[in-house]
């Protein structure tokens, strides 16, 4: 990427992707810069939030990060620094420092340490791959799986 001035800057953006008259994705960011040219890209230097919706309009998953870059020709978005993925249907939360969203393959993956929390357990691994909705996922090289107690007795 070249060190140039952005072709577009915007503040407090909200972008919706609609398909078949249903909201599929809502992206929010306090600030973006877009760079055109042979390899166009958009950066989110102050972070972003993306909510995914099902066909009935219910939020099914959520991704946020403190920094992002969207490589427009490749349809790949990279999230960095305090990345959080939430699956509202399973009540699972994924925490990592790097995440890639491949919009062509409709999947997300991380090649760095991940922590997956659910109501009854916490799993740690060194990488992960999932559907973009986070409905199904695979954690690789699990280093610990901890059961969470329902209640504490003294």
DSSP file (Angstrom, degrees, kcal/mol; ACC not computed):
  #  RESIDUE AA STRUCTURE BP1 BP2  ACC     N-H-->O    O-->H-N    N-H-->O    O-->H-N    TCO  KAPPA ALPHA  PHI   PSI    X-CA   Y-CA   Z-CA
    1    1 A X              0   0    0      0, 0.0     2,-0.1     0, 0.0     0, 0.0   0.000 360.0 360.0 360.0 135.0    0.0    0.0    0.0
    2    2 A X        -     0   0    0      1,-0.1     2,-1.3     0, 0.0     0, 0.0  -0.457 360.0-115.0 -83.7 154.4    1.3    3.4   -1.0
    3    3 A X        +     0   0    0     -2,-0.1     2,-0.3     2,-0.0    -1,-0.1  -0.729  66.0 131.7 -89.2  90.6    1.6    6.3    1.4
    4    4 A X        -     0   0    0     -2,-1.3     2,-0.2     0, 0.0     3,-0.1  -0.820  62.6 -87.2-133.4 170.7   -0.9    8.7   -0.2
    5    5 A X        -     0   0    0     -2,-0.3    28,-0.0     1,-0.1     2,-0.0  -0.569  54.1-101.0 -77.3 146.2   -3.8   10.9    0.9
    6    6 A X        -     0   0    0     -2,-0.2    29,-0.2     1,-0.1     3,-0.1  -0.335  14.9-142.7 -68.3 150.4   -7.2    9.1    1.0
    7    7 A X  S    S+     0   0    0     27,-2.3     2,-0.3     1,-0.3    28,-0.2   0.700  88.6  17.9 -80.7 -22.2   -9.6    9.6   -1.9
    8    8 A X  E     -A   34   0A   0     26,-1.5    26,-3.1     2,-0.0     2,-0.4  -0.987  62.3-175.9-149.9 137.1  -12.5    9.6    0.6
    9    9 A X  E     +A   33   0A   0     -2,-0.3     2,-0.3    24,-0.2    24,-0.2  -0.984  10.7 178.9-129.2 147.3  -12.9   10.1    4.3
   10   10 A X  E     -A   32   0A   0     22,-2.0    22,-2.4    -2,-0.4     2,-0.4  -0.995  15.6-144.8-147.9 149.2  -16.1    9.8    6.3
   11   11 A X  E    S+A   31   0A   0     -2,-0.3    20,-0.3    20,-0.2    19,-0.1  -0.888  75.4   2.9-116.1 145.6  -17.1   10.1    9.9
   12   12 A X  E    S-     0   0A   0     18,-2.0    18,-0.2    -2,-0.4    -1,-0.2   0.919  84.1-175.1  50.3  57.2  -19.7    8.2   11.8
   13   13 A X  E     -A   29   0A   0     16,-2.1    16,-1.8    -3,-0.2     2,-0.4  -0.522  21.5-170.8 -87.4 151.6  -20.7    5.9    9.0
   14   14 A X  E     -A   28   0A   0     14,-0.2     2,-0.4    -2,-0.2    14,-0.2  -0.970   8.7-174.6-135.9 123.3  -23.4    3.3    8.8
   15   15 A X  E     -A   27   0A   0     12,-2.8    12,-3.0    -2,-0.4     2,-0.4  -0.979   4.3-164.2-123.5 128.1  -23.5    0.9    5.8
   16   16 A X  E     -A   26   0A   0     -2,-0.4     2,-0.6    10,-0.2    10,-0.2  -0.909   8.3-156.9-111.6 138.2  -26.2   -1.6    5.2
   17   17 A X  E     -A   25   0A   0      8,-2.4     7,-3.2    -2,-0.4     8,-1.5  -0.973  18.8-171.8-109.9 121.3  -26.1   -4.5    2.8
   18   18 A X  E     +A   23   0A   0     -2,-0.6     2,-0.4     5,-0.2     5,-0.2  -0.928   9.3 175.6-117.7 137.0  -29.6   -5.6    1.8
   19   19 A X  E >  S+A   22   0A   0      3,-2.5     3,-1.7    -2,-0.4    -2,-0.0  -0.998  71.3   0.7-140.4 136.0  -30.5   -8.7   -0.2
   20   20 A X  T 3  S-     0   0    0     -2,-0.4    -1,-0.1     1,-0.3     3,-0.1   0.876 129.6 -60.8  53.1  39.9  -34.0  -10.0   -1.1
   21   21 A X  T 3  S+     0   0    0      1,-0.2     2,-0.4    -3,-0.0    -1,-0.3   0.673 116.4 110.3  62.3  21.8  -35.4   -7.0    0.8
   22   22 A X  E <  S-A   19   0A   0     -3,-1.7    -3,-2.5    31,-0.0     2,-0.3  -0.975  74.9-114.0-125.2 140.3  -33.8   -8.1    4.0
   23   23 A X  E     +A   18   0A   0     -2,-0.4    -5,-0.2    -5,-0.2    34,-0.2  -0.569  35.9 171.7 -68.1 128.3  -30.9   -6.5    5.9
   24   24 A X  E     +     0   0A   0     -7,-3.2    29,-2.5     1,-0.4     2,-0.3   0.763  62.8  13.3-103.8 -41.9  -28.0   -8.8    5.8
   25   25 A X  E     -AB  17  52A   0     -8,-1.5    -8,-2.4    27,-0.2     2,-0.4  -0.995  52.2-166.5-142.0 141.3  -25.2   -6.7    7.3
   26   26 A X  E     -AB  16  51A   0     25,-2.1    25,-2.5    -2,-0.3     2,-0.4  -0.981  13.3-169.6-127.4 119.7  -24.9   -3.4    9.2
   27   27 A X  E     -AB  15  50A   0    -12,-3.0   -12,-2.8    -2,-0.4     2,-0.4  -0.921   4.3-176.4-110.2 132.1  -21.4   -1.9    9.4
   28   28 A X  E     +AB  14  49A   0     21,-2.8    21,-2.3    -2,-0.4     2,-0.3  -0.975   8.1 163.1-127.1 142.8  -20.7    1.0   11.8
   29   29 A X  E     -A   13   0A   0    -16,-1.8   -16,-2.1    -2,-0.4    19,-0.2  -0.971  37.9-138.8-156.0 142.6  -17.5    3.0   12.2
   30   30 A X  E    S+     0   0A   0     17,-0.3   -18,-2.0    -2,-0.3     2,-0.3   0.754  91.7   6.1 -72.6 -22.2  -16.5    6.4   13.7
   31   31 A X  E     -A   11   0A   0     16,-0.4    15,-0.6   -20,-0.3     2,-0.3  -0.944  63.1-179.0-162.5 135.5  -14.1    7.1   10.9
   32   32 A X  E     -A   10   0A   0    -22,-2.4   -22,-2.0    -2,-0.3     2,-0.4  -0.972  10.2-160.5-134.5 153.6  -13.0    5.6    7.5
   33   33 A X  E     -AC   9  43A   0     10,-1.9    10,-2.9    -2,-0.3     2,-0.4  -1.000  11.9-159.0-129.7 131.9  -10.5    6.4    4.8
   34   34 A X  E     -AC   8  42A   0    -26,-3.1   -27,-2.3    -2,-0.4   -26,-1.5  -0.931   2.3-163.6-115.7 136.2  -10.8    5.0    1.3
   35   35 A X  E     - C   0  41A   0      6,-3.2     6,-2.0    -2,-0.4   -29,-0.1  -0.974   7.7-162.5-119.4 126.1   -7.9    4.7   -1.1
   36   36 A X        +     0   0    0     -2,-0.5     2,-0.3     4,-0.2     3,-0.2  -0.218  39.4  85.9 -93.6-173.1   -8.6    4.1   -4.8
   37   37 A X  S >  S-     0   0    0      1,-0.2     3,-0.6    -2,-0.1    -2,-0.0  -0.797  95.9 -29.2 118.5-160.5   -6.2    2.9   -7.5
   38   38 A X  T 3  S+     0   0    0     -2,-0.3     2,-0.4     1,-0.3    -1,-0.2   0.866 141.5  27.1 -64.1 -38.4   -5.0   -0.5   -8.7
   39   39 A X  T 3  S-     0   0    0     -3,-0.2    -1,-0.3    33,-0.0    33,-0.1  -0.688  87.3-164.6-124.1  76.7   -5.5   -2.1   -5.3
   40   40 A X    <   +     0   0    0     -3,-0.6    32,-1.3    -2,-0.4    33,-0.7  -0.255  13.8 169.2 -66.4 148.7   -8.3   -0.1   -3.6
   41   41 A X  E     -CD  35  71A   0     -6,-2.0    -6,-3.2    30,-0.2     2,-0.4  -0.985  26.7-141.7-153.9 159.5   -8.8   -0.5    0.2
   42   42 A X  E     -CD  34  70A   0     28,-2.0    28,-3.3    -2,-0.3     2,-0.4  -0.990  17.2-155.5-124.0 133.5  -10.7    1.1    3.1
   43   43 A X  E     -CD  33  69A   0    -10,-2.9   -10,-1.9    -2,-0.4     2,-0.4  -0.859  11.7-160.5-111.0 149.6   -9.2    1.5    6.5
   44   44 A X  E >   + D   0  68A   0     24,-3.3     3,-1.7    -2,-0.4    24,-1.1  -0.757  17.9 172.0-121.0  77.7  -11.0    1.8    9.8
   45   45 A X  T 3  S+     0   0    0     -2,-0.4    -1,-0.1     1,-0.3   -13,-0.1   0.739  78.9  44.7 -68.0 -21.9   -8.3    3.3   12.1
   46   46 A X  T 3  S-     0   0    0    -15,-0.6    -1,-0.3     1,-0.4    21,-0.2   0.195 119.5-103.9-105.5  15.0  -10.7    3.9   15.0
   47   47 A X    <   -     0   0    0     -3,-1.7   -16,-0.4   -16,-0.1    -1,-0.4  -0.241  32.3-128.4  95.4 177.9  -12.4    0.5   14.7
   48   48 A X  E     - E   0  65A   0     17,-1.9    17,-1.7   -19,-0.2     2,-0.3  -0.971   0.9-141.7-159.8 166.3  -15.7   -0.9   13.5
   49   49 A X  E     -BE  28  64A   0    -21,-2.3   -21,-2.8    -2,-0.3     2,-0.4  -0.995  13.8-169.6-135.9 135.7  -18.7   -3.0   14.3
   50   50 A X  E     -BE  27  63A   0     13,-3.1    13,-2.7    -2,-0.3     2,-0.4  -0.996   2.1-166.3-127.6 128.5  -20.5   -5.4   12.0
   51   51 A X  E     -BE  26  62A   0    -25,-2.5   -25,-2.1    -2,-0.4     2,-0.4  -0.954   8.3-152.6-112.9 132.5  -23.8   -7.0   12.8
   52   52 A X  E     -BE  25  61A   0      9,-2.8     8,-2.9    -2,-0.4     9,-1.3  -0.832  12.7-159.1-103.4 142.6  -25.1  -10.0   10.7
   53   53 A X  E     - E   0  59A   0    -29,-2.5     6,-0.2    -2,-0.4     2,-0.1  -0.876  10.8-130.9-123.2 152.2  -28.8  -10.6   10.3
   54   54 A X    >   -     0   0    0      4,-2.4     3,-1.6    -2,-0.3   -31,-0.1  -0.274  45.9 -86.7 -87.3-176.7  -31.0  -13.6    9.4
   55   55 A X  T 3  S+     0   0    0      1,-0.3   -32,-0.1     2,-0.1    -1,-0.1   0.638 127.2  56.0 -70.5 -13.3  -33.8  -13.6    6.8
   56   56 A X  T 3  S-     0   0    0      2,-0.1    -1,-0.3   -34,-0.1    -3,-0.0   0.424 120.4-105.0 -96.2   0.8  -36.3  -12.4    9.5
   57   57 A X  S <  S+     0   0    0     -3,-1.6     2,-0.3     1,-0.3    -2,-0.1   0.535  74.1 138.9  91.5   6.1  -34.2   -9.4   10.4
   58   58 A X        -     0   0    0      1,-0.1    -4,-2.4     2,-0.0    -1,-0.3  -0.682  59.3-113.4 -86.2 137.8  -32.9  -10.8   13.7
   59   59 A X  E     +E   53   0A   0     -2,-0.3    -6,-0.3    -6,-0.2     3,-0.1  -0.523  38.1 172.2 -67.0 129.0  -29.3  -10.1   14.6
   60   60 A X  E     +     0   0A   0     -8,-2.9    28,-1.7     1,-0.4    29,-0.8   0.677  59.5   4.8-112.9 -26.7  -27.4  -13.5   14.7
   61   61 A X  E     -EF  52  87A   0     -9,-1.3    -9,-2.8    26,-0.2    -1,-0.4  -0.983  56.2-156.2-156.9 166.7  -23.8  -12.4   15.1
   62   62 A X  E     -EF  51  86A   0     24,-2.0    24,-2.6    -2,-0.3     2,-0.4  -0.998   2.1-168.1-148.6 139.2  -21.5   -9.5   15.7
   63   63 A X  E     +EF  50  85A   0    -13,-2.7   -13,-3.1    -2,-0.3     2,-0.3  -0.999  12.7 170.6-130.4 135.1  -17.9   -8.6   15.0
   64   64 A X  E     +EF  49  84A   0     20,-2.3    20,-2.6    -2,-0.4     2,-0.3  -0.981   0.7 167.4-139.4 155.6  -16.0   -5.6   16.4
   65   65 A X  E     -E   48   0A   0    -17,-1.7   -17,-1.9    -2,-0.3    17,-0.2  -0.977  42.5-120.9-158.5 161.3  -12.3   -4.5   16.5
   66   66 A X  S    S+     0   0    0     15,-2.7     2,-0.3    14,-0.7    15,-0.2   0.591  99.7  20.9 -82.6 -11.9  -10.2   -1.5   17.3
   67   67 A X  E     + G   0  80A   0     13,-1.3    13,-2.6    14,-0.3     2,-0.3  -0.986  67.2 174.6-153.8 146.2   -8.7   -1.5   13.7
   68   68 A X  E     -DG  44  79A   0    -24,-1.1   -24,-3.3    -2,-0.3     2,-0.4  -0.996  14.5-164.0-151.5 155.8   -9.8   -2.8   10.3
   69   69 A X  E     -DG  43  78A   0      9,-2.1     9,-3.1    -2,-0.3     2,-0.6  -0.987  10.0-155.7-140.1 131.9   -8.8   -2.8    6.7
   70   70 A X  E     -DG  42  77A   0    -28,-3.3   -28,-2.0    -2,-0.4     2,-1.0  -0.932   6.6-153.5-111.4 113.0  -11.0   -3.9    3.8
   71   71 A X  E  >> -DG  41  76A   0      5,-3.3     5,-1.6    -2,-0.6     4,-1.2  -0.764  12.0-163.7 -87.0 103.5   -9.2   -5.0    0.7
   72   72 A X  T  45S+     0   0    0    -32,-1.3     3,-0.2    -2,-1.0    -1,-0.2   0.844  80.7  49.0 -66.9 -40.8  -11.8   -4.3   -1.9
   73   73 A X  T  45S+     0   0    0    -33,-0.7    -1,-0.2     1,-0.2   -32,-0.1   0.855 119.2  40.0 -66.4 -34.2  -10.5   -6.3   -4.9
   74   74 A X  T  45S-     0   0    0     -3,-0.3    30,-0.3     2,-0.2    -1,-0.2   0.581 100.8-131.8 -90.0 -11.5  -10.1   -9.4   -2.7
   75   75 A X  T  <5 +     0   0    0     -4,-1.2    28,-2.4    -3,-0.2    29,-0.6   0.917  61.7 137.2  55.4  44.8  -13.3   -9.0   -0.7
   76   76 A X  E   < -GH  71 102A   0     -5,-1.6    -5,-3.3    26,-0.2     2,-0.5  -0.984  38.5-165.2-124.8 131.4  -11.3   -9.6    2.4
   77   77 A X  E     -GH  70 101A   0     24,-2.4    24,-3.2    -2,-0.4     2,-0.5  -0.968   6.7-157.7-116.3 130.1  -11.6   -7.6    5.7
   78   78 A X  E     -GH  69 100A   0     -9,-3.1    -9,-2.1    -2,-0.5     2,-0.4  -0.910   5.1-163.5-108.2 131.6   -8.9   -7.9    8.3
   79   79 A X  E     +GH  68  99A   0     20,-3.5    20,-2.4    -2,-0.5     2,-0.3  -0.923  11.7 179.9-113.8 138.3   -9.7   -7.0   11.9
   80   80 A X  E     +GH  67  98A   0    -13,-2.6   -13,-1.3    -2,-0.4   -14,-0.7  -0.963  40.5  28.7-137.7 154.3   -7.0   -6.3   14.5
   81   81 A X  E    S+     0   0A   0     16,-2.2   -15,-2.7    -2,-0.3   -14,-0.3   0.900 118.9   3.8  67.8 107.7   -6.6   -5.4   18.2
   82   82 A X  E    S-     0   0A   0    -17,-0.2     2,-0.4     1,-0.2    15,-0.2   0.940  81.3-173.3  57.0  54.6   -9.3   -6.5   20.6
   83   83 A X  E     - H   0  96A   0     13,-2.2    13,-1.9   -18,-0.2     2,-0.4  -0.653   3.0-173.4 -82.0 131.4  -11.4   -8.5   18.1
   84   84 A X  E     -FH  64  95A   0    -20,-2.6   -20,-2.3    -2,-0.4     2,-0.4  -0.994   8.7-173.9-128.7 130.5  -14.7   -9.7   19.5
   85   85 A X  E     -FH  63  94A   0      9,-2.4     9,-3.3    -2,-0.4     2,-0.4  -0.994   7.5-169.2-122.9 129.4  -17.1  -12.1   17.7
   86   86 A X  E     -FH  62  93A   0    -24,-2.6   -24,-2.0    -2,-0.4     2,-0.7  -0.972  14.1-159.1-121.8 131.8  -20.5  -12.8   19.3
   87   87 A X  E  >> -FH  61  92A   0      5,-2.6     4,-1.4    -2,-0.4     5,-1.3  -0.940   7.6-167.3-103.9 109.5  -23.0  -15.5   18.2
   88   88 A X  T  45S+     0   0    0    -28,-1.7   -27,-0.1    -2,-0.7    -1,-0.1   0.795  83.2  55.8 -69.3 -28.6  -26.3  -14.4   19.7
   89   89 A X  T  45S+     0   0    0    -29,-0.8    -1,-0.2     1,-0.2   -28,-0.1   0.876 120.3  27.7 -73.0 -37.5  -28.0  -17.7   19.0
   90   90 A X  T  45S-     0   0    0     -3,-0.1    29,-0.4     2,-0.1    -2,-0.2   0.494 101.2-126.6-101.5  -5.4  -25.5  -19.9   20.9
   91   91 A X  T  <5 +     0   0    0     -4,-1.4     2,-0.3     1,-0.2    28,-0.3   0.886  59.1 147.3  59.6  41.0  -24.4  -17.1   23.4
   92   92 A X  E   < -H   87   0A   0     -5,-1.3    -5,-2.6    26,-0.2     2,-0.4  -0.840  32.7-161.4-107.5 145.4  -20.8  -17.7   22.5
   93   93 A X  E     -HI  86 117A   0     24,-2.7    24,-3.2    -2,-0.3     2,-0.4  -0.995   1.4-160.2-128.4 130.3  -18.1  -15.0   22.4
   94   94 A X  E     -HI  85 116A   0     -9,-3.3    -9,-2.4    -2,-0.4     2,-0.4  -0.920   6.3-168.8-108.5 132.7  -14.7  -15.3   20.6
   95   95 A X  E     +HI  84 115A   0     20,-2.6    20,-2.1    -2,-0.4     2,-0.3  -0.982  22.6 137.4-120.9 134.3  -11.8  -13.0   21.6
   96   96 A X  E     -HI  83 114A   0    -13,-1.9   -13,-2.2    -2,-0.4    18,-0.1  -0.939  52.0-124.1-158.9 175.1   -8.6  -12.7   19.5
   97   97 A X  E    S+     0   0A   0     16,-0.5   -16,-2.2    -2,-0.3     2,-0.4   0.607  94.3  33.9-104.0 -16.2   -6.2  -10.1   18.3
   98   98 A X  E     +H   80   0A   0     15,-0.3    14,-0.4   -18,-0.2     2,-0.3  -0.997  61.8 168.3-142.8 135.0   -6.4  -10.8   14.5
   99   99 A X  E     -H   79   0A   0    -20,-2.4   -20,-3.5    -2,-0.4     2,-0.4  -0.994  17.0-154.6-147.0 140.1   -9.3  -12.0   12.4
  100  100 A X  E     -HJ  78 109A   0      9,-3.0     9,-2.3    -2,-0.3     2,-0.6  -0.964   3.5-159.3-117.5 132.6   -9.9  -12.2    8.6
  101  101 A X  E     -HJ  77 108A   0    -24,-3.2   -24,-2.4    -2,-0.4     2,-0.9  -0.943   4.0-162.4-111.2 109.4  -13.3  -12.1    7.0
  102  102 A X  E  >> -HJ  76 107A   0      5,-2.7     5,-1.8    -2,-0.6     4,-1.1  -0.811   4.3-171.5 -91.8 102.3  -13.3  -13.7    3.5
  103  103 A X  T  45S+     0   0    0    -28,-2.4    -1,-0.2    -2,-0.9   -27,-0.1   0.778  81.6  55.5 -70.8 -26.9  -16.5  -12.3    2.1
  104  104 A X  T  45S+     0   0    0    -29,-0.6    -1,-0.2   -30,-0.3   -29,-0.1   0.918 117.2  34.7 -68.8 -43.7  -16.3  -14.5   -1.1
  105  105 A X  T  45S-     0   0    0      2,-0.2    -2,-0.2    26,-0.0    -1,-0.2   0.545 104.7-131.5 -86.6  -8.2  -16.0  -17.7    1.0
  106  106 A X  T  <5 +     0   0    0     -4,-1.1    26,-2.3     1,-0.2     2,-0.3   0.918  66.4 117.7  55.7  47.4  -18.4  -16.3    3.7
  107  107 A X  E   < -JK 102 131A   0     -5,-1.8    -5,-2.7    24,-0.3     2,-0.3  -0.964  52.7-148.7-140.7 158.5  -16.0  -17.4    6.4
  108  108 A X  E     +JK 101 130A   0     22,-2.5    22,-2.9    -2,-0.3     2,-0.3  -0.935  21.1 173.8-122.2 149.0  -13.9  -15.9    9.2
  109  109 A X  E     -JK 100 129A   0     -9,-2.3    -9,-3.0    -2,-0.3     2,-0.4  -0.994  17.5-158.8-153.3 158.1  -10.6  -17.2   10.5
  110  110 A X  E     - K   0 128A   0     18,-2.6    18,-2.5    -2,-0.3   -11,-0.1  -0.999   9.7-167.3-138.2 135.8   -7.8  -16.4   12.8
  111  111 A X  S    S+     0   0    0     -2,-0.4     2,-0.2    16,-0.2    16,-0.1   0.087  72.3  75.0-106.4  20.6   -4.3  -17.7   12.9
  112  112 A X  S    S-     0   0    0    -14,-0.4    -2,-0.1     1,-0.1    13,-0.1  -0.750  99.9 -55.9-123.8 173.4   -3.6  -16.3   16.3
  113  113 A X        -     0   0    0     -2,-0.2   -16,-0.5    14,-0.1     2,-0.3  -0.157  57.5-168.1 -49.3 135.3   -4.6  -17.2   19.9
  114  114 A X  E     -IL  96 125A   0     11,-2.7    11,-2.2   -18,-0.1     2,-0.4  -0.958  16.5-160.1-130.4 150.3   -8.3  -17.4   20.4
  115  115 A X  E     -IL  95 124A   0    -20,-2.1   -20,-2.6    -2,-0.3     2,-0.6  -0.993   8.4-166.2-128.2 122.5  -10.6  -17.7   23.4
  116  116 A X  E     -IL  94 123A   0      7,-3.1     7,-2.7    -2,-0.4     2,-0.4  -0.947   7.8-170.3-113.1 117.2  -14.1  -19.0   23.0
  117  117 A X  E     +IL  93 122A   0    -24,-3.2   -24,-2.7    -2,-0.6     2,-0.3  -0.890  10.8 166.4-110.4 135.6  -16.5  -18.4   25.9
  118  118 A X        -     0   0    0      3,-2.7     3,-0.5    -2,-0.4   -26,-0.2  -0.843  53.7 -90.7-133.2 172.9  -20.0  -19.9   26.3
  119  119 A X  S    S+     0   0    0    -29,-0.4     3,-0.1   -28,-0.3   -27,-0.1   0.789 124.3  30.7 -58.2 -26.9  -22.3  -20.2   29.3
  120  120 A X  S    S+     0   0    0      1,-0.2    28,-2.7    27,-0.1     2,-0.3   0.508 123.9  13.6-114.1  -4.0  -20.9  -23.5   30.3
  121  121 A X  E     - M   0 147A   0     -3,-0.5    -3,-2.7    26,-0.3     2,-0.4  -0.996  51.6-137.5-162.9 165.8  -17.2  -23.5   29.2
  122  122 A X  E     -LM 117 146A   0     24,-2.2    24,-2.9    -2,-0.3     2,-0.4  -1.000  20.9-165.9-129.2 130.9  -14.2  -21.6   28.0
  123  123 A X  E     -LM 116 145A   0     -7,-2.7    -7,-3.1    -2,-0.4     2,-0.4  -0.957   2.4-162.3-120.7 136.1  -11.9  -23.0   25.2
  124  124 A X  E     +LM 115 144A   0     20,-2.4    19,-2.2    -2,-0.4    20,-1.0  -0.940  19.6 158.6-115.2 139.1   -8.4  -21.7   24.3
  125  125 A X  E     -L  114   0A   0    -11,-2.2   -11,-2.7    -2,-0.4    16,-0.2  -0.933  47.1-119.6-149.7 173.5   -6.8  -22.5   21.0
  126  126 A X  S    S-     0   0    0     14,-1.8     2,-0.3    -2,-0.3    15,-0.1   0.511  91.7  -1.0 -98.3  -3.7   -4.1  -21.2   18.6
  127  127 A X  E     - N   0 140A   0     13,-0.8    13,-2.4   -16,-0.1     2,-0.3  -0.974  61.1-160.0-169.7 172.5   -6.3  -20.6   15.6
  128  128 A X  E     -KN 110 139A   0    -18,-2.5   -18,-2.6    -2,-0.3     2,-0.3  -0.991   7.5-162.0-162.2 153.3   -9.9  -20.9   14.4
  129  129 A X  E     +KN 109 138A   0      9,-2.1     9,-2.9    -2,-0.3     2,-0.3  -0.994  23.9 158.6-140.1 139.8  -12.1  -21.1   11.3
  130  130 A X  E     -KN 108 137A   0    -22,-2.9   -22,-2.5    -2,-0.3     7,-0.2  -0.974  45.1 -88.3-153.5 163.5  -15.9  -20.4   11.1
  131  131 A X  E >   -K  107   0A   0      5,-2.2     3,-2.0    -2,-0.3   -24,-0.3  -0.435  50.1-109.2 -65.9 154.1  -18.8  -19.5    8.9
  132  132 A X  T 3  S+     0   0    0    -26,-2.3   -25,-0.2     1,-0.3    -1,-0.1   0.795 122.8  54.0 -61.4 -26.6  -19.2  -15.7    8.7
  133  133 A X  T 3  S-     0   0    0    -27,-0.3    -1,-0.3     3,-0.1   -81,-0.1   0.576 108.0-130.1 -79.7  -8.4  -22.4  -16.0   10.8
  134  134 A X    <   +     0   0    0     -3,-2.0    -2,-0.1     2,-0.2     3,-0.1   0.683  68.6 132.9  65.1  20.6  -20.3  -17.9   13.4
  135  135 A X  S    S+     0   0    0      1,-0.2     2,-0.4   -46,-0.0    -1,-0.1   0.863  75.9  19.2 -70.0 -35.8  -23.0  -20.5   13.4
  136  136 A X  S    S+     0   0    0      2,-0.0    -5,-2.2    -5,-0.0     2,-0.3  -0.994  77.5 166.0-133.4 144.8  -20.4  -23.3   13.1
  137  137 A X  E     -N  130   0A   0     -2,-0.4     2,-0.4    -7,-0.2    -7,-0.2  -0.973  25.7-142.4-152.7 162.1  -16.7  -23.1   13.9
  138  138 A X  E     -N  129   0A   0     -9,-2.9    -9,-2.1    -2,-0.3     2,-0.5  -0.996  10.2-156.3-133.0 126.7  -13.6  -25.1   14.5
  139  139 A X  E     -N  128   0A   0     -2,-0.4     3,-0.3   -11,-0.2     2,-0.3  -0.878  18.0-146.4-101.4 131.8  -10.9  -24.3   17.1
  140  140 A X  E     +N  127   0A   0    -13,-2.4   -14,-1.8    -2,-0.5   -13,-0.8  -0.745  67.1   4.7-104.5 148.1   -7.5  -25.7   16.4
  141  141 A X  S    S-     0   0    0     -2,-0.3   -15,-0.3   -16,-0.2    -1,-0.2   0.932  79.6-150.6  49.3  58.9   -4.8  -27.0   18.8
  142  142 A X        -     0   0    0     -3,-0.3   -17,-0.3   -17,-0.2    -1,-0.2  -0.380  18.7-175.4 -61.3 127.9   -7.0  -26.5   21.9
  143  143 A X        +     0   0    0    -19,-2.2     2,-0.3     1,-0.3    -1,-0.2   0.655  66.3   4.2-101.2 -19.4   -4.7  -25.8   24.9
  144  144 A X  E     -M  124   0A   0    -20,-1.0   -20,-2.4     2,-0.0     2,-0.4  -0.955  49.6-166.7-163.1 145.1   -7.4  -25.8   27.6
  145  145 A X  E     -M  123   0A   0     -2,-0.3     2,-0.5   -22,-0.2   -22,-0.2  -0.954  18.0-168.9-134.9 115.7  -11.1  -26.4   28.0
  146  146 A X  E     -M  122   0A   0    -24,-2.9   -24,-2.2    -2,-0.4     2,-0.3  -0.899  15.1-139.0-112.1 129.8  -12.6  -25.2   31.3
  147  147 A X  E     -M  121   0A   0     -2,-0.5     2,-0.5   -26,-0.2   -26,-0.3  -0.652  18.8-136.1 -81.4 141.3  -16.0  -26.1   32.6
  148  148 A X        -     0   0    0    -28,-2.7     2,-0.1    -2,-0.3    -1,-0.0  -0.879  19.4-124.3-102.1 126.7  -17.9  -23.2   34.2
  149  149 A X        -     0   0    0     -2,-0.5     3,-0.1     1,-0.1   -28,-0.0  -0.396   6.6-139.7 -70.3 143.4  -19.7  -24.0   37.4
  150  150 A X  S    S-     0   0    0      1,-0.2     2,-0.3    -2,-0.1    -1,-0.1   0.887  82.6  -5.4 -69.1 -39.5  -23.4  -23.3   37.6
  151  151 A X  S    S-     0   0    0      2,-0.0     2,-0.4    -3,-0.0    -1,-0.2  -0.988  70.0-118.3-152.5 157.9  -23.1  -22.0   41.2
  152  152 A X        -     0   0    0     -2,-0.3     2,-0.4    -3,-0.1     0, 0.0  -0.834  22.1-158.2-102.2 138.0  -20.6  -21.8   43.9
  153  153 A X              0   0    0     -2,-0.4    -2,-0.0     1,-0.1     0, 0.0  -0.932 360.0 360.0-114.1 138.3  -21.0  -23.5   47.3
  154  154 A X              0   0    0     -2,-0.4    -1,-0.1     0, 0.0    -2,-0.0   0.368 360.0 360.0-116.2 360.0  -19.3  -22.4   50.4
